[in-house]
Amino acid sequence: MIFWLATSIIPAATARETPHALRILNSLPVWQIFIAFGMLSVYRILVHPKKPWQRWAYCLLIFVLYLSGITYYLHNYYVHYPRLFSGEWQYGYKQAILYVNGNDSRFNKIYISESIGRAYMYTLFYSKYDPLLFQKSKISYFDAAGFYHVDGFDKYVFTDTLPDNFENSALYVFPHGQVPQNVKTLQTIQLLNGNPVLTIFEK
């Protein structure tokens, strides 16, 4: 079990990018076996073999604890987690792209920040952009680590920083904190917890 646990964390230990709990998923059976062994050991210590009511009481206790844990998890996952951590799931891109789709005919160029994720993927998905047209117009490359980047396609430009000069016929989608004061704000997109995440503006 110890060897299994030690080797299962190697993928996470050698990963270079953002950490993720799924990288140690191979260790999950070890914890399940430990928990089962612990429950059985406690059962053998506390429950007298000639007193059936103790066995039923112990089983009922385990059932209540598991039911409480599952209820607590489901409540937090479906009620609190989406509201508190929507920003961890690139919330805001969908709303921004839908706004852009309804107004893109007014602009010759659209700048979208990559501050909360790979914006080009969300732009392609929510705008239902033709894959063949994307392949013809994309500006892309692989970095030294082998990761694929798209700097733009068609009228879209994806960047981490604001341009030095704002264009009259351009639309900008950037984090709320990066928006200059002398621009026209068209829409501010908020996370589910009410904090602003993206602002759509023009010169």
N, C-alpha and C positions, 0 to 999 in steps of 0.2 A: 504493500500500500504506500509506504514512504517513497519507494522508488518510482511508482506510478505518479504520485503527487509531484515529485521533484522534476520528472521528465515532462510532465504535462504543461509546466509553465515556461518551458524553453521557447516555444513560439512567441509568447508575449515578451519574454526577456530579450529576444533578439530583434524584435520589430523596431523599425526606425521611425515610423509615422505615429499619428495620434493613437494613444492606447485605447484598447477596447476590451470589454469583459468577455466577448466571445472568443478571444484568443486563448483563454484558459478554460474553455468549455470542456476540454478533455479531462479536467480534474474533477468534474462534477460527480461521476460515480464514486470516487473515493470518499467524498464528504457524505454521500448517501449511505455508503457502507459503514462509515464511522458512526453516523447517527443511528442506524439500525442496530449496530452492535451495542451502542450505549443504551438504547431503549431496552434491549434484551437483558443487558447486565443489570440495569436498575430493576427490571421485572423480577429477575432471579433473586435479587437481594431483598426486595421489599415484600413481594407477594408470597404468602405461605401456601404450599401446595394443597393443604387440607382446608383452606378457606376460600371457596369459590367467589365469595362476594368481593374479596380483595382483587381477584383477577378481573372481575367486571368493573370494579371501580377504577382500576388502572387503565383498562381499555377505554372507559368513558373519559377519563382525564386526557388521554392521548388524543381521542377524537375531538374533544373540546379545544385543545390547544391547536390542533391542525386546522380545525374549522375557523378559529379566531385568526390564525395566521393567514389563511387563504382569503378570508373576508377583508382583513386589513390590507393585504396586497392588492386585491381587486379594487377596493375603494380608492387607494392611493393612485393606482395605475390609470383608472378611468376618470377620476374626479380631479385629483390634485396635480398629477404629473403633467397632463397636457397643458394645464394653465400655467404652471410654474416653469416648465422646461420646454415650451414650444420653440424657443430660440435655438435649442440644441438640434432641432430637426429642420433647420433652414426655413422656418415659418416666415412668411413675408414675400418670398419669391413668387409664389402662385398669385397672390393678390396684386403684386407689382406687374407681373407679366400680363395678367388679364386687363389691367388698366392700360398698359402699353399697347396691347392688341387693339383696343378700342380707339386709340388716338395716334397710332404710328403713322398714319397717312399725312399728318401735319408736320412730320419731322424727317429730315434727310439723314440724321444719324442719331443713334440711341446708345448712350453710355450706361452700362450696368456694372455695379460694383461686385467684386468677387469676395467681399469681406465675410460673408456668411456661408460660402460654398461655391461649387463650380456652377456659376450662373448660366453657362451656355446650355447645360443639360436641361435645366428648368425652362429656359427660353424655348428650346426645341420642343419639349414635351407639351407645355401649356399653350404654345402658339400653334401646335400641330404643323410645324414647318416641314416642308417636303424634304425628305432625306437626300434626294438626288440634287436638289438645289443647294443643300447644305454642303455636300461633297464638292460641288463646283466652286463655291464662294468662300469656303472656310479658310482662315489663317491659323494654322496649328503647327505644333512641334512636340517632340519628346525631349524632356529634360535629361540631365546627366544620370538621374536615378531611374529613368525609363518611364516616368509618368507622363501622361498625355495632357497637353494644354491646348485650349482654343482661345486665341486672342480676339477673334471676331468672325462674323460671317454676315453677308448682305450688308445691312445698315447698322448692325449691332457691333458694339465694341465692349469687350470685357476687360476690366482693369481694377487694380487695387487702389489707385490714387486718382484724385480729381485732375482733369486736364488743367493746364496752366491758363488757357484762355477759353472762355465759354462761347459757343457758337449760337447764333440767333435761331438757327433751324435745328437745334439739337435738343434731345430730351435726356435727362439725367436721373438715374436711380442709384442713390447712395445712402450710407448709414446716416441716421438722423443727426449724429454729432459732427458730421463732416460738412454739412450743408452751409454754404456762406450766407451772410445776411442780406446781400444785395441781389437776391434771385427771387423768382416767382414760384412759390410753393404750390404745387397742384394737388398733391395728396400725401398724407403721412400715414404709414401703415404701422399698426401697433401689434405687439405680441398678445397672446391670450391673457397675459397678466397685466396688460394695459401699458407696458413700456413701449415707446416708439422704437422701431427697428430700421425702417427704410423710409426715405422721403423722396418723392418724385417731384422734380422741379425743372424749370427752364430759365433761360437768361431773362 
